[in-house]
Every structure is written in structure tokens, then in C-alpha cells.
Amino acid sequence: MLPEGRPAYRILHLSDLHLVPWQQTKRRWVSTLAGIRPDLVVSTGDLLAHRDAVPVVLDALGGLLDRPGLFVHGSNDYFAPVVKNPARYLLPDDGRRSVHGERLPTADLDAALVDAGWVDLDNARVSLDSAGLRVEAVGTDDAHLGYDRYAEVAGPARQGTDLFLGVTHAPYLRVLDAMVSDGVGLVLAGHTHGGQLCLPGGRALVTNCDLEPARAKGLSRHRAGSGGEEGWLHVSAGLGTSPTAPVRFACPPEATLLTLVPRASGRG
């Protein structure tokens, strides 16, 4: 993953907290993650699920805000969840989106995270020196709502980049293909909740996007079309659910610490 001779690099991947003010146990658990002291924290969206959740999110992140961080948004960072028929997730995507819920204080969340030093990667890119590495990252706003505008920030990494990251909320193939075609080595995404209601053993039935269920969570290889470039994809199963559907089965919540290491000598 990293060039030879570079130090190992640790990324804490958080996604889909869907925090509401009364979730004290989740809030306390997330706050313990600061003790890991990762080199980089990446949030792939849906931190919010309530109009009063911004202070709750900031309290939960706590000491993680003292670490370098990147974030993008999911739909629940913009709109409060609404009650819907859960069977819709088992049907083909009809293109309808939940944009009629209460508008959430997204700007307040952004301002607080940016003030803490985190970088907003919604349709943006950034280069930073981090733990001895030259890291470049490119991100999109939520593809599930059609807010992604990757073409505006597309392109290969700058010369001398040690690690090229892609960050997006919903792992739609159009975004993954575009990022990997540009040479992104690792794409981080969330949104799927790992399938949320899985078969025994953790097999996902749906992803709520066009990514195949077999890759609803965890690490996999992604090839950009037939014979195209190839990179890594990590999809987080996330730490929460919509408060209107607070059930997970055979799919425990997760935060993931990814340790990237140099490529073996002679390998691509």
C-alpha cells in the first residue's frame, strides 16, 4: 500500500454514527477511541440524526478532534430521518430520496469540525504531511443524494505523494471507478450499515446503492471497469442505524483501525 521504506500508517475509519442526544452509551464508547491515537481519522458521513445532535457528536469525538481528520457528509447530515417502509430497501432503487425530513444544522457541524482542524472533503481535495508521509486525499459529497461532483476535483495525485486516499459516503460504482481510475490506492466509504439485517454469518442482502452485497462491509479490491486500474476499498459497517429503524442483525456496529504498511519488495 505504501512505498518501500515508509513507516506504517494508521487510519481510524468512522461512519454512520447517526447520533441522537439520548444515546449515551454510544457516545461514551466513541470517546474512548481517542486513546488509540491514530495518525488520521476519517469520517465517511452520517454523524447526525437529530437537530440537537451537533454538541453530542463533538463530545463523542472528543480527543479525536486533536488528531488530523477528514470528513464527508451523508444524507442524514443534511436531513433528519423519516419513517419509511423498511421493505423498500429490498426493492430495486426507484431514485426517491429522503430530502423532505427536517433540515439539520449541517453548517454548525462543519464549522466545528473545521475549527478543530479537520478537512471538509465534500467535492474537494487536500494534500497534507502526516506522520512522515505525504498524503493526498480527494472526496465527494453524498452520492446517494446525487450531491457528488467528482469531475470538479478529479485527477491523479501530485508527484511525491506517498498515499492517495479517496473518501465518500455512499460507495456508488461511478465514484469508486472514477477515483480508482485516477490512481487512488484506498477508497473509504460507509452508508451500507454492512447490510444492517444480514443472514446468519453476516451475509448482506442489500447495500442501498449499486455496490454488490458481497462487499457491503470490510476490505476488498476494486477494479475500475474491465481491465482498468485497481485499488483497495474499505466499507465500514458503521456504528449506528437510523433512529427510525434501530435494529441490526448478524452485523455488529464497528469502527475500524486500518494499518497501512509498505508494499513488499518487487510487488505492485
C-alpha positions as CSV (number, residue, x, y, z in Angstrom):
1,M,0.0,0.0,0.0
2,L,2.8,2.4,0.9
3,P,6.1,3.0,-0.9
4,E,9.1,1.0,0.4
5,G,10.8,2.5,3.3
6,R,7.8,4.5,4.6
7,P,6.5,4.0,8.2
8,A,3.3,2.1,8.9
9,Y,0.3,4.5,8.9
10,R,-2.8,4.0,11.0
11,I,-6.3,5.3,9.9
12,L,-9.3,5.2,12.1
13,H,-12.4,4.9,9.9
14,L,-15.7,6.1,11.5
15,S,-19.0,6.1,9.7
16,D,-22.8,6.2,10.3
17,L,-22.9,7.2,13.9
18,H,-26.5,8.5,13.4
19,L,-26.2,10.1,16.9
20,V,-29.2,11.4,18.8
21,P,-28.9,13.2,22.2
22,W,-30.1,10.2,24.3
23,Q,-27.5,7.7,23.0
24,Q,-25.1,8.0,26.0
25,T,-23.6,4.5,25.7
26,K,-22.6,5.0,22.0
27,R,-21.3,8.5,22.9
28,R,-19.1,7.2,25.7
29,W,-17.7,4.3,23.6
30,V,-16.7,6.6,20.7
31,S,-15.0,8.9,23.1
32,T,-12.7,6.1,24.2
33,L,-11.3,5.8,20.6
34,A,-9.1,8.8,21.2
35,G,-6.8,6.5,23.2
36,I,-5.9,4.7,20.0
37,R,-4.1,7.9,18.8
38,P,-4.4,7.1,15.1
39,D,-2.3,9.0,12.5
40,L,-5.5,10.1,10.7
41,V,-9.2,10.0,11.5
42,V,-11.6,9.6,8.5
43,S,-15.4,10.1,8.9
44,T,-17.4,8.9,6.0
45,G,-20.6,10.6,7.0
46,D,-24.0,10.4,8.7
47,L,-22.7,11.6,12.0
48,L,-26.0,13.3,12.7
49,A,-29.6,12.0,13.1
50,H,-31.2,14.8,15.1
51,R,-31.4,18.6,15.1
52,D,-29.8,18.8,18.6
53,A,-27.0,16.2,17.8
54,V,-24.1,18.5,16.9
55,P,-22.9,19.0,20.6
56,V,-23.4,15.3,21.1
57,V,-21.2,14.4,18.1
58,L,-18.5,16.8,19.2
59,D,-18.5,15.4,22.7
60,A,-18.3,11.9,21.4
61,L,-15.4,12.7,19.1
62,G,-13.6,14.4,22.0
63,G,-9.9,13.8,21.8
64,L,-10.1,12.5,18.2
65,L,-10.6,16.2,17.2
66,D,-7.0,16.7,18.3
67,R,-5.8,14.3,15.6
68,P,-5.7,15.1,11.9
69,G,-9.1,14.4,10.4
70,L,-11.0,14.3,7.1
71,F,-14.8,14.1,6.7
72,V,-17.6,14.0,4.1
73,H,-21.3,14.0,4.5
74,G,-24.1,11.5,4.2
75,S,-27.8,12.3,3.7
76,N,-28.5,12.2,7.4
77,D,-26.1,15.0,8.0
78,Y,-28.5,17.1,5.9
79,F,-32.0,15.8,6.7
80,A,-33.5,14.2,9.7
81,P,-34.6,10.6,9.1
82,V,-38.3,10.0,8.4
83,V,-40.3,6.8,9.0
84,K,-40.5,4.7,5.8
85,N,-41.4,1.2,4.9
86,P,-38.2,-0.9,5.5
87,A,-39.2,-3.3,2.8
88,R,-38.2,-0.6,0.3
89,Y,-34.6,-1.5,0.9
90,L,-35.2,-4.9,-0.6
91,L,-36.7,-3.5,-3.9
92,P,-34.8,-2.0,-6.9
93,D,-33.8,1.6,-6.4
94,D,-36.6,3.9,-7.6
95,G,-34.4,7.0,-7.3
96,R,-36.6,8.5,-4.5
97,R,-34.6,10.1,-1.7
98,S,-35.4,11.3,1.8
99,V,-35.0,15.0,1.3
100,H,-38.2,16.0,3.0
101,G,-37.1,15.5,6.6
102,E,-36.3,18.3,8.9
103,R,-33.2,20.2,7.7
104,L,-30.3,19.6,10.2
105,P,-27.7,22.1,11.3
106,T,-25.0,20.9,8.8
107,A,-23.2,24.2,8.7
108,D,-22.8,24.1,12.5
109,L,-21.2,20.7,12.3
110,D,-18.9,21.8,9.5
111,A,-17.8,24.9,11.3
112,A,-17.0,23.0,14.5
113,L,-15.0,20.2,12.7
114,V,-13.1,22.6,10.5
115,D,-12.4,24.8,13.6
116,A,-10.9,21.7,15.2
117,G,-8.6,21.3,12.2
118,W,-10.4,18.6,10.3
119,V,-10.7,19.0,6.5
120,D,-14.1,19.0,4.7
121,L,-13.6,16.8,1.7
122,D,-17.1,17.2,0.2
123,N,-16.2,17.6,-3.5
124,A,-12.7,18.7,-2.5
125,R,-9.1,17.5,-2.3
126,V,-6.2,18.2,0.1
127,S,-2.5,17.4,0.5
128,L,-1.0,17.1,3.9
129,D,2.1,15.9,5.6
130,S,1.1,13.4,8.2
131,A,3.3,11.1,10.4
132,G,6.2,11.1,7.9
133,L,4.0,10.6,4.8
134,R,2.9,12.9,2.1
135,V,-0.9,12.2,1.9
136,E,-3.2,13.4,-0.8
137,A,-7.0,12.9,-0.3
138,V,-9.9,13.5,-2.6
139,G,-13.6,13.3,-1.6
140,T,-17.2,13.7,-2.7
141,D,-20.4,14.8,-1.1
142,D,-23.1,12.2,-0.8
143,A,-23.6,10.2,-4.0
144,H,-26.9,8.7,-2.7
145,L,-28.5,12.2,-2.9
146,G,-26.7,12.9,-6.2
147,Y,-24.5,15.6,-4.5
148,D,-21.2,14.1,-5.7
149,R,-19.3,16.2,-8.2
150,Y,-16.1,14.3,-8.6
151,A,-15.3,15.7,-12.0
152,E,-14.6,19.1,-10.3
153,V,-11.8,17.6,-8.2
154,A,-10.6,14.7,-10.4
155,G,-7.1,13.9,-11.4
156,P,-4.0,12.0,-10.3
157,A,-2.1,12.7,-7.2
158,R,0.8,15.1,-7.2
159,Q,4.3,13.8,-7.7
160,G,5.9,12.7,-4.5
161,T,2.6,11.5,-2.9
162,D,3.1,8.5,-0.6
163,L,-0.6,7.8,-0.1
164,F,-3.6,8.7,-2.3
165,L,-6.9,8.3,-0.5
166,G,-10.5,8.6,-1.7
167,V,-13.3,9.4,0.7
168,T,-17.0,9.2,0.0
169,H,-20.2,8.3,2.0
170,A,-22.1,6.0,-0.3
171,P,-19.9,3.6,-2.4
172,Y,-21.6,4.1,-5.8
173,L,-19.7,2.5,-8.6
174,R,-19.4,5.7,-10.6
175,V,-17.5,7.3,-7.7
176,L,-15.3,4.3,-7.0
177,D,-14.5,3.8,-10.7
178,A,-13.5,7.4,-11.1
179,M,-11.3,7.6,-8.1
180,V,-9.5,4.3,-8.8
181,S,-9.0,5.3,-12.4
182,D,-7.2,8.4,-11.1
183,G,-4.8,6.2,-9.1
184,V,-6.5,6.3,-5.7
185,G,-4.9,3.5,-3.7
186,L,-7.6,3.2,-1.0
187,V,-11.2,4.4,-1.0
188,L,-13.1,4.7,2.3
189,A,-16.9,4.6,2.4
190,G,-19.8,3.9,4.6
191,H,-23.6,4.2,4.1
192,T,-24.4,0.4,3.8
193,H,-24.5,-0.3,7.5
194,G,-22.9,-3.6,6.4
195,G,-26.3,-4.7,5.2
196,Q,-27.8,-4.0,8.7
197,L,-30.1,-7.0,8.6
198,C,-27.9,-9.9,7.5
199,L,-28.3,-13.6,7.2
200,P,-26.6,-15.7,9.9
201,G,-22.9,-15.4,9.4
202,G,-23.1,-11.8,8.3
203,R,-24.1,-12.2,4.7
204,A,-25.6,-8.9,3.5
205,L,-28.7,-8.9,1.3
206,V,-28.6,-5.2,0.3
207,T,-26.3,-2.2,0.2
208,N,-28.7,0.7,-0.5
209,C,-26.6,1.6,-3.5
210,D,-25.2,-0.2,-6.6
211,L,-22.3,-1.9,-4.8
212,E,-22.8,-5.7,-4.7
213,P,-23.8,-7.1,-1.3
214,A,-20.7,-9.2,-1.0
215,R,-18.8,-6.0,-0.5
216,A,-21.2,-4.4,1.9
217,K,-18.5,-4.2,4.6
218,G,-14.9,-4.7,5.0
219,L,-11.8,-4.6,2.7
220,S,-11.9,-5.6,-0.9
221,R,-10.2,-4.9,-4.2
222,H,-11.9,-2.6,-6.7
223,R,-11.2,-2.6,-10.4
224,A,-12.4,0.3,-12.4
225,G,-14.1,-1.4,-15.3
226,S,-12.8,-4.3,-17.4
227,G,-9.1,-4.2,-17.4
228,G,-9.0,-0.9,-15.6
229,E,-6.9,0.4,-12.7
230,E,-7.2,-1.5,-9.4
231,G,-7.3,-0.2,-5.8
232,W,-8.5,-1.1,-2.3
233,L,-11.9,-0.3,-1.0
234,H,-12.9,-0.3,2.7
235,V,-16.6,0.0,3.5
236,S,-17.4,0.5,7.2
237,A,-20.5,-1.3,8.6
238,G,-20.8,1.8,10.8
239,L,-21.7,2.5,14.4
240,G,-25.4,3.1,14.3
241,T,-28.7,3.0,12.4
242,S,-31.4,5.4,11.6
243,P,-33.4,6.1,14.8
244,T,-36.5,5.1,12.8
245,A,-35.1,1.6,12.2
246,P,-32.8,0.9,15.3
247,V,-32.2,-2.8,14.6
248,R,-29.1,-4.7,13.4
249,F,-28.9,-8.5,12.9
250,A,-25.8,-10.5,12.3
251,C,-24.0,-7.3,11.6
252,P,-22.4,-5.7,14.7
253,P,-21.6,-2.0,14.7
254,E,-17.9,-1.2,14.1
255,A,-15.2,1.4,14.0
256,T,-12.1,0.2,12.1
257,L,-8.4,0.9,12.6
258,L,-6.6,0.3,9.3
259,T,-2.8,-0.1,9.5
260,L,-1.2,0.5,6.1
261,V,2.2,-0.9,5.5
262,P,4.8,-0.6,2.7
263,R,4.5,-2.8,-0.3
264,A,6.6,-6.0,-0.3
265,S,9.7,-5.5,-2.4
266,G,9.2,-6.2,-6.0
267,R,5.4,-6.1,-5.8
268,G,3.0,-3.5,-7.2
